[in-house]
Amino acid sequence: MADLSCPRETELLDALAHGQQPDEDLAAHLTSCAACTELHAVAGAIFDDASMAMREAPIPSSGGVWWRIERRVREEAALTATRTVSVVQIATVVAAAALAILLLGGLPAIAMWIGNLDLPLPAKSGSTFWTLPLIFGIATFLLLAPVAIYFAVTEE
């Protein structure tokens, strides 16, 4: 297979890309170089087709462009709001889980640490204030409150 490269191919492509015809020196070279002749035929057709497509491309209406911009702004705002709601939900779930673990006595070290803070918490033995249904009710509220807020705030 013969090598069809020529050092003047770049010069020819530059001229065609700028919509110019090859100068006299390059035109004389085209008659003697098979690689440049083939490149001129193929690249010329491609550049002509691209130029025609650019001239015939429809220009969108200003209303359509405005509508696309508005839609994109709404989508970005919704994405930002969704991220914020997700962060708040995750923080609430973590806080509810930590509170539930603390109230159920799952972490005695934390309970002892809170006991050292001199907070007026009821004692673990003999206390009827922190019953299991109350703990589940508080945990359920803390888990479902962000979901309820999300559905209340969304516009759809």
Buried (B, 14 or more C-beta within 10 A) or exposed (E): EEEEEBEBBEBBBEBBEEEEEBEEEBEEBBEEBEBBBEBBEEBBEEBEEEEEEEEEEEEEEEEEEEEEEEEEEEEEEEEEEEEEBEEBBEEBBEEBEEBBEBBEEEEEEEBEEEEEEEEEBEEEEEEEEBEEEEBEEBBEEBBEBBEEBBEEEEEE
